[in-house]
Amino acid sequence: MTTPRPTATLDFLQTRRSVTAANMPPGGPDADTLQSILAAGIRVPDHGKLAPWRIVVFEGEARATFGAQVLRPAFATNQRSDAPETTLALEAARFERAAVVLAVLSTPTVSHKIPLWEQQLSAGAVCQTLLIAAQAEGYAAQWLTEWTAFDPDVRAALDCSGEHDQIAGYIYIGGKATNDSDRPRPDPEAVISRWPS
Ligand SMILES: Cc1cc2nc3c(=O)[nH]c(=O)nc-3n(C[C@H](O)[C@H](O)[C@H](O)COP(=O)(O)O)c2cc1C
């Protein structure tokens, strides 16, 4: 058994920050690094070994194509039918804010002895692990849902229309960047207790 390196890992986990998709620099992980990030992302706790999740990768031209073929018409149809052209163009370009967008789908096996909730939690673990993996390699990354996670036409285009299927989120990954400002964090005393209190 190898000796873990808790200090480096805990240091990273206690200081990592997301960089918003709007502020991501150009560039992104190369093919090998993205493969490693994806491999880390699917190495998550998974009760029953059901792999109740899928990842759809968007990069390069696919981001604009999906925007034109799916995001734009979905927004016009389901979100805002009177949207002006400027808004539609912005919505179509949503995935182009980052070099890579990973859609994480929660696709549980229903009526299974493993509870639905546990399968959904595993999809959340995929999202967080992808985020951590990308940030650990120095890339700007953010977990977003926005309207694109809930729109029926977007879900259909991603083959995520089963009764219990959901889009757990999109992991946006841009170029290398850190976010040095922190956001308010919960007071540990307010959310962590010991039993008996
Ligand atoms: C499931 C989930 C969905 C989110 N969706 C959005 C969103 O749609 N828009 C947004 O501005 N932030 C959203 N966020 C929050 C961002 O990820 C935000 O950047 C993050 O909370 C920053 O925290 P961090 O620096 O600790 O990573 C979401 C977070 C989670 C966990």
Ligand as a Chemical Component Dictionary entry (heavy atoms), coordinates in Angstrom:
data_LIG
# 
_chem_comp.id                   LIG 
_chem_comp.type                 NON-POLYMER 
_chem_comp.pdbx_formal_charge   0 
_chem_comp.three_letter_code    LIG 
# 
loop_
_chem_comp_atom.comp_id 
_chem_comp_atom.atom_id 
_chem_comp_atom.alt_atom_id 
_chem_comp_atom.type_symbol 
_chem_comp_atom.charge 
_chem_comp_atom.model_Cartn_x 
_chem_comp_atom.model_Cartn_y 
_chem_comp_atom.model_Cartn_z 
_chem_comp_atom.pdbx_ordinal 
LIG C1  C1  C 0 -25.678 21.482 -8.933  1  
LIG C2  C2  C 0 -25.102 22.867 -9.065  2  
LIG C3  C3  C 0 -25.606 23.717 -10.026 3  
LIG C4  C4  C 0 -25.126 25.000 -10.171 4  
LIG N1  N1  N 0 -25.653 25.800 -11.127 5  
LIG C5  C5  C 0 -25.269 27.078 -11.214 6  
LIG C6  C6  C 0 -25.871 27.935 -12.170 7  
LIG O1  O1  O 0 -26.729 27.526 -12.946 8  
LIG N2  N2  N 0 -25.461 29.224 -12.204 9  
LIG C7  C7  C 0 -24.499 29.720 -11.334 10 
LIG O2  O2  O 0 -24.168 30.893 -11.400 11 
LIG N3  N3  N 0 -23.900 28.902 -10.425 12 
LIG C8  C8  C 0 -24.273 27.612 -10.347 13 
LIG N4  N4  N 0 -23.686 26.788 -9.430  14 
LIG C9  C9  C 0 -22.654 27.330 -8.538  15 
LIG C10 C10 C 0 -21.323 27.435 -9.253  16 
LIG O3  O3  O 0 -20.783 26.157 -9.494  17 
LIG C11 C11 C 0 -20.374 28.311 -8.447  18 
LIG O4  O4  O 0 -19.368 28.698 -9.286  19 
LIG C12 C12 C 0 -19.793 27.642 -7.261  20 
LIG O5  O5  O 0 -20.735 27.536 -6.242  21 
LIG C13 C13 C 0 -18.561 28.364 -6.759  22 
LIG O6  O6  O 0 -18.087 27.686 -5.659  23 
LIG P1  P1  P 0 -16.602 27.084 -5.534  24 
LIG O7  O7  O 0 -15.640 28.199 -5.854  25 
LIG O8  O8  O 0 -16.563 26.646 -4.122  26 
LIG O9  O9  O 0 -16.441 25.932 -6.464  27 
LIG C14 C14 C 0 -24.109 25.477 -9.296  28 
LIG C15 C15 C 0 -23.591 24.614 -8.335  29 
LIG C16 C16 C 0 -24.069 23.320 -8.220  30 
LIG C17 C17 C 0 -23.492 22.415 -7.160  31 
# 
loop_
_chem_comp_bond.comp_id 
_chem_comp_bond.atom_id_1 
_chem_comp_bond.atom_id_2 
_chem_comp_bond.value_order 
_chem_comp_bond.pdbx_ordinal 
LIG C1  C2  SING 1  
LIG C2  C3  SING 2  
LIG C2  C16 DOUB 3  
LIG C3  C4  DOUB 4  
LIG C4  N1  SING 5  
LIG C4  C14 SING 6  
LIG N1  C5  DOUB 7  
LIG C5  C6  SING 8  
LIG C5  C8  SING 9  
LIG C6  O1  DOUB 10 
LIG C6  N2  SING 11 
LIG N2  C7  SING 12 
LIG C7  O2  DOUB 13 
LIG C7  N3  SING 14 
LIG N3  C8  DOUB 15 
LIG C8  N4  SING 16 
LIG N4  C9  SING 17 
LIG N4  C14 SING 18 
LIG C9  C10 SING 19 
LIG C10 O3  SING 20 
LIG C10 C11 SING 21 
LIG C11 O4  SING 22 
LIG C11 C12 SING 23 
LIG C12 O5  SING 24 
LIG C12 C13 SING 25 
LIG C13 O6  SING 26 
LIG O6  P1  SING 27 
LIG P1  O7  DOUB 28 
LIG P1  O8  SING 29 
LIG P1  O9  SING 30 
LIG C14 C15 DOUB 31 
LIG C15 C16 SING 32 
LIG C16 C17 SING 33 
# 
